[in-house]
Amino acid sequence: IGLFYFYLKVLKKESFVKGFGKFFNHNLDTEPLEAEKEVFSFFKLENPSMWKTFLLSAFKAGAMYIRTLFLIIFLQRKIPLISTFSIFSFTYLAAMIPIPASLGTHEALQVFAFKSLGISQSVAAAFTLILRGADLLVALIGVVILIRLGLFLMKDNIIKRIINFNQKKQKR
């Protein structure tokens, strides 16, 4: 509901910050209004950054849907594509709940979704565990890349400082 309200206000180019100020009976500084202008400028149809962001988000959602579809096939369940979309939607819903690592919420939502489709709860648990394992693997690969990049940058920075130090020492 909050996202719908936000996008409705952005598309109509109406201030939602002023609405909050009126709701809380508070006069607002110019900073929130300036931030709101930045948001409005991002959501202009002529803004290429908005379209790039939209396409990347759509690509991510499509990849997640395909991952869900293949995982259900891997678990040897034949269900209609619309049911796969339902399971995928519950995965997205679990990600939106502000609980660290969605502890238990993803499993509970998937048990509900799988049970309503007539699939065993154990398949739902296996589904969420495989998804969490795949996400953990991707995160670990990212950490390794980040550590290697950080070490490379740190080594490069240290070498540059040593060279600069030696050059200053030789000039004296």
N, C-alpha and C positions, 0 to 999 in steps of 0.2 A: 504494500500500500504506500509506503514511504517513497519507494523508487518511482511508482506511478505518479505520485504527487509531484516529485522532483522533476521528472521528465515533462509532465504536463505544464508546469510553471516555466521550464526552460523553453519549450516550444512556443508558448504564448508570450515569452519574453516578459513575464511578470516577476516582480521581486518576491522571492520566498523569504528572504532575510527580513524584509519589512513586516511580512506577515507574522514571523516569530516575534518580532519586536512588539507588535500590537497585541499578540496573544499574551505575552508576558508583561505587558504594560511597561515597556522599557524603551527609552530613547537610545538609538544605536549610534556608535561612532562611524566614521567613514571607512575604517578598515574592513569590517565585514561587507560593506557595500562594494568596496573595491575588489575584494575577493570574489564576490558574486559576479561582477563585471567580467573578471577573468574566466569564470565558468561559462558565462554566456558567450564570450568570444570563442571559447573552445568548441561549443556546440553549434556554431554557425555552419550551415551546409557548405559554404565555400572553403572551409578549413580542411586542408589535406591531412593534417594530423588527426582530426576526428575520424576521417575515413580509414586511415591506416590503423588506428586503434580499434575501430569497429571491425575491420577485416581480420586483424589479429585475434580479436576476441571470438569472432565467428569461427575462425580456423581452429582455435583451441577447443571450443565447444564441439565442433565437428569431430576432432580427433578424440575427444573424450567419449563421444557417442559411439564412434567406431570401436574404441577400446572396450566399452561396455558390451557392445554387440558381440565382439570376438570372445570376450570373457564368458558370456552366457553360452555361446556355442561351444567353447572349451569345456564348460561344465556340463555339456551334453543335454541342454534343455532347448526344446523347440517351442518358442513362443512367438507370437506375432510381433512385428516391428514396433507397433504402437505400445505394446507392453514393455518392450526394451526401452522405449522412450520414457515410460513411466519410471522404470528403475533408474535410468539416467537422471531424471528429474529429481528423484529422491537423493541421489548422490550430490547433485548441486545444492539441494535444500540443506543437506547435512553440512556442506561446506560454508553455508551462509550463517549457521548458528555460531555465535561467538563463544565457543568453548575451545580451549586449547587442544589442538589435534582432534577436535570433534570426538572426544573420548566417549564412546558408547552411543552417541547420537546417530552416527552413521549406521552402526549395526542395528540399532532399534528401528530406524526408518527403513532399512533394507529388509529386516524381518517382516515388518508390516507390509511392504510392497510385495515381497515374494509370497508371503502367506495369502495376500489378496489375489494373487495370480495362481494360487493352488500349487505353489512350489515349496518344498521343504525348507524349514528354518535353517537347517544345517547348510543348505546351499547358499543361503543369504550370508551366513557367517563366513563360509569359504570365499564367497564373492568379495566381501569387504576386506578380509585378510589378504587376499591376492592383490586387491587395489592398493591397500596400505603398503604392502611389500614392494609393489612396482613404484609407488611414489617415493618410498624410502630409497630405493635403488637409484632413481633419478636424482634425488637430493644428495646422496652420497657421491655420485659422479660429479655433481655441481660443486660439492665441497672440495673434492680432489682437484678439480680444475681451478677453483679459487685459490687453494693453497699453493699450487704450482705457479699460478700467475703472480700471487703475492710474493712468493720467494724469488721469482725472476725479477720482479720490479724492485724488491728490496736489495737484491744482489747488484742490479744495475745502478741503483741509487748510491749504494755504498762505494762501488767502483768509481762512479763520477765524483763523489766527495773525496776519495783518496787521490784521484788525479788532480782535482782542483787544489787540494792541500799541498801536493807535491809541486805543482806549478807555482803556487804562492811562495813556497819555501825556496824554490830555485831562484825566484826573482829577487830575493833578499840578498 
